[in-house]
Amino acid sequence: MKVRAIAKYMRVSPRKMKPIADLIRGKSVKDAQAILKFTPRKGADIFLKVLNSAVANAENNHNLDADKLIVSEIYANQGPVLKRWKAGSMGRANPIKHRTSHVGVVVAEKE
């Protein structure tokens, strides 16, 4: 059985999130939580919250044992881009793109 949790519209670019996702893909939940706890990136905190939510969903909604769970899927897809403008030289406007991510974690029981 696969259980998932999603966080949408996170204000971190997916380009910064994907290397963190690669660190914990396929690992056990306990190992993944330890890795994320000591990874000094903003995206690691977001992934940790979503992972804890997926584990809580598995325990409370599906009666799965947290010690037997692994991270089967993890992704950070691109969300909408917030477009802003900044004053440029000679009266021009320079664009600023605030990128967002949709983050998801899927946990499953080890077989």
Secondary structure as GFF3:
##gff-version 3
##sequence-region A 1 111
A	DSSP	beta_strand	2	10	.	.	.	ID=ss1
A	DSSP	alpha_helix	14	24	.	.	.	ID=ss2
A	DSSP	alpha_helix	29	37	.	.	.	ID=ss3
A	DSSP	alpha_helix	42	62	.	.	.	ID=ss4
A	DSSP	three_ten_helix	66	68	.	.	.	ID=ss5
A	DSSP	beta_strand	69	78	.	.	.	ID=ss6
A	DSSP	beta_strand	82	87	.	.	.	ID=ss7
A	DSSP	three_ten_helix	89	91	.	.	.	ID=ss8
A	DSSP	beta_strand	93	98	.	.	.	ID=ss9
A	DSSP	beta_strand	101	109	.	.	.	ID=ss10
###
